[in-house]
Amino acid sequence: MAISHSKSRRGGNVYVRVHDTYEHRILAERALGKPLPPGAKVHHVDENERNNAPSNLVICQDQSYHKLLHMRALIVRAGGDPNTTYWCRSCNQPRPRDDFWRRGESRHGKDIGELIPVCRGCNRLQRNQWYSTTKALPLETATCAIPHCGRQFTRIGTRKRYCSDVCRGAGRRLREHAVIATNPDHRGCASCGQRDQEQVE
């Protein structure tokens, strides 16, 4: 039986390989009595990839559950409770779950979606840092780049050319029609599928 060692992506620990399959997957399939389902991962409880004792292996249904186990182990090592706390990637410590926003959270505070991995305090600091850098840029009054709009609006820096999303879409369509007017082989506008009258005639 040919045994080789292969480094993991993290570069720290080493997986043990037998022929073309990792040893921990072979042992997990032997304990399960059948091949692992597609997408299944094998988790090492002590996070030592060379310790392939059957009592140290947990079969995970997918990579997201595997990551969840590592996250819970990280919280436990830091002295937190994985049932009531969550790991903040910014301050690198466990925080109460109420300190995190949820993706897709409604205005009524319903628990919808997964937790965002940055606590509210760190999120507030990041926003303040962003605002402090944008405040250093000059505020100026500009005119919307759409000729028939001409509305005045305030912008930071010089990147914003349109006063609203509606005008931004209109500007994109104008640029597409300009490409049609200069290229007779162009099929038509990507948005509305029409060609200019000059090209149709």
PEMORA-V935129 format. One record per helix or strand of 3 or more residues. SS is the DSSP state (h for helix, s for strand). FROM is the first residue (numbers start at 0). TO is the last residue. Records with the same first field share a line. If there is no record, write none. Layout:
BEGIN
SS = FROM-TO / FROM-TO
END
This chain:
BEGIN
s = 2-6 / 13-17 / 40-43 / 56-59 / 84-87 / 92-95 / 99-101 / 114-118 / 138-142 / 151-155
h = 22-31 / 53-55 / 62-76 / 96-98 / 119-134 / 164-181 / 196-199
END
